[in-house]
Amino acid sequence: MKILITDDEPLARQRLERMISQIGEHEILQAENGLEAVNLCNKHRFDLVLLDIRMPEMDGLEAALHLLKLDEKPAIAFVTAYDEHALQAFKVNAVDYLLKPAKADDIAALIERLQTPTRIQLQQFQQLTPELNQQRQHISARLGAEVQLIPIKDIFYFHADQKYVNVKHKKGEALIEEPLKALESELGQDFVRIHRNALVNIQFIKGLHKHSDGRLLCLIKELDHELEVSRRHASEIRKLIKKL
């Protein structure tokens, strides 16, 4: 198998690689955090990705969400020192995990079980993430066979258009299939709904402008266009701008 070990602690990665190397002739690569793991999986096909949970830049849970959007999804297992409450969530969602410090016998059993893995479905992680009070730092969009990672702090707004949502960000645009309602629920502290089809990053709201036809428009910093504010949301947006 081709295996990716992801942990921010070098000694932990080396220990896992040493144990896996003793089990069989596996090809092993290492990543220091979830962001590096996703980037490596865009370039290489892995059979199994071992993920620590608490890591800088991108944790293991968020990395799993992005990895499961790949065309060729790897089997995923967490190697974690999480508390018992979190482990119950893993059990409920049938997610593979190992407790730190992982033992050689446990790793061997895991690899044997995942030789022909049943792919873990994306919705399992979507159910698990809120239970562990996680919020993504990136939005992932399909770009051919790869996954494009967009930092949430760089997103100007989300705009719904039929079955897709357009993500306007500092480096361009991307299409995703996540509903605005779910995005609003997750990102509601940093984004505000201005219309049934638009969710805007609060830090990029510049002000309001009334068009000659009576429509109320939201000015977005760094962009040369405006978004319509619905009557339903106008009062809330005016109050928000006064606070800003």
Residue pairs with C-beta under 8 A, 6 or more apart in sequence:
1 26
1 27
1 47
1 48
1 111
1 114
1 115
2 26
2 27
2 29
2 44
2 45
2 46
2 47
2 48
3 20
3 26
3 27
3 28
3 29
3 46
3 47
3 48
3 49
3 50
3 111
4 28
4 29
4 30
4 31
4 37
4 40
4 41
4 44
4 46
4 48
4 49
4 50
4 74
5 13
5 16
5 17
5 20
5 28
5 29
5 30
5 31
5 50
6 13
6 30
6 31
6 32
6 33
6 34
6 36
6 37
6 49
6 50
6 51
6 52
6 55
6 60
6 63
7 13
7 16
7 30
7 32
7 50
7 52
7 55
7 79
8 32
8 33
8 52
8 55
8 56
9 52
12 52
12 79
12 100
13 30
15 101
16 50
16 79
16 102
16 107
17 28
17 30
19 102
19 104
19 107
20 26
20 28
20 107
20 111
21 28
22 104
23 104
23 107
23 108
23 111
24 111
26 111
29 40
29 44
29 46
31 37
31 40
32 55
33 55
33 56
33 57
33 58
33 63
34 51
34 55
34 57
34 58
34 59
34 60
34 62
34 63
34 66
35 57
35 58
35 63
35 138
35 149
36 57
37 49
37 51
37 58
37 63
37 67
38 58
38 63
38 66
38 67
38 140
38 147
38 149
39 149
40 46
41 49
41 67
41 70
41 74
41 147
42 70
42 146
42 147
45 72
45 74
46 74
47 74
47 75
47 114
47 117
48 74
48 75
48 76
48 77
48 111
48 114
48 117
49 63
49 67
49 74
49 75
49 76
49 77
50 77
50 78
50 79
50 98
51 60
51 63
51 64
51 76
51 77
51 78
51 79
52 60
52 78
52 79
52 80
53 59
53 60
53 61
53 78
53 80
53 82
53 86
54 60
57 137
58 137
58 138
59 134
60 78
60 80
61 125
61 128
61 129
61 132
61 134
62 129
62 134
62 136
62 137
62 138
64 76
64 78
64 120
64 125
65 122
65 125
65 126
65 129
65 136
65 140
66 138
66 140
66 147
66 149
67 73
67 74
67 76
67 147
68 76
68 119
68 120
68 121
68 122
68 125
69 122
69 140
69 142
69 147
70 145
70 146
70 147
71 145
72 145
73 119
73 120
75 96
75 114
75 117
75 119
75 120
76 95
76 96
76 120
77 95
77 96
77 97
77 98
77 110
77 114
78 90
78 95
78 96
78 97
78 98
79 97
79 98
79 100
79 102
80 86
80 87
80 97
80 98
80 99
80 100
81 99
81 100
86 132
87 97
87 99
89 128
89 131
89 132
90 97
90 128
93 124
93 125
93 127
93 128
94 120
94 124
95 120
95 124
95 125
95 128
96 110
96 113
96 114
96 120
98 106
98 107
98 110
129 136
135 186
135 187
136 152
136 186
137 151
137 152
137 153
138 149
138 150
138 151
138 152
139 149
139 150
139 152
139 155
139 167
139 174
139 176
139 178
140 147
140 148
140 149
140 150
140 176
141 147
141 148
141 150
141 167
141 174
141 175
141 176
142 148
143 174
148 174
150 167
150 169
150 171
150 174
151 169
152 187
152 190
153 203
154 169
154 170
154 171
155 167
155 168
155 169
155 201
156 168
156 169
156 170
156 200
156 201
156 204
156 220
156 221
156 222
156 223
157 168
157 191
157 198
157 199
157 200
157 201
157 204
157 220
157 227
158 165
158 166
158 167
158 168
158 180
158 183
158 191
158 198
158 199
159 165
159 166
159 168
159 197
159 198
159 199
159 227
160 166
160 179
160 180
160 196
160 197
160 198
161 197
163 177
164 175
164 176
164 177
165 175
165 176
165 177
165 178
165 179
165 180
165 183
166 173
166 174
166 175
167 173
167 174
167 175
167 176
168 223
170 222
180 193
180 196
180 197
180 198
180 199
183 191
183 199
184 191
184 193
184 199
187 199
190 201
190 202
190 203
191 199
191 200
191 201
191 202
192 199
192 200
192 202
192 205
192 236
192 237
192 240
193 199
193 200
193 233
194 200
194 218
194 227
194 228
194 229
194 230
194 233
194 237
195 227
195 228
195 229
195 230
195 233
196 230
196 232
198 227
198 228
200 218
200 220
200 227
202 240
202 244
203 221
204 220
204 221
204 222
204 223
205 218
205 219
205 220
205 221
205 237
205 240
205 241
205 244
206 219
206 220
206 221
207 218
207 219
207 241
208 216
208 217
208 218
208 219
208 229
208 237
208 238
208 241
209 216
209 217
209 218
209 219
209 226
210 216
210 217
211 217
215 228
216 228
216 229
216 231
216 234
217 226
217 227
217 228
217 229
218 226
218 227
218 228
218 229
218 237
219 226
220 226
220 227
229 237
